[in-house]
């Protein structure tokens, strides 16, 4: 069982930056693939970025070159650095942990990109 708590969301202007963090507890953090997903109003939840236990990353095309994911296994945290934000990046961002056939979700944090 893994508990995930996101933080760092907020309101930012287009072109701005924001950093999200996710703190995990309850299990061995280093074995999990960690990811970030987002859900815009009226749309389905979509994949953003992930980082494997070995440090390999995957990224949605829409955020390549703008968003970066990193993890700190010693602190059991995963971060999402978001730059050059666009209004279409607005949504609730969810932290995800995955291991074999199981996955866990955080409660989400709101990111709003607007002038």
Secondary structure, DSSP 4 states (H G I P E B T S, - for coil): --EEEEE--EEE-TT--EEEEEEEESS-GGGSEEEEEEE-TTS--EEEEEE-TTS-EEE-GGGTTTEEEEEETTTTEEEEEE-S--GGG-EEEEEEEEETTEEEE---EEEEE--
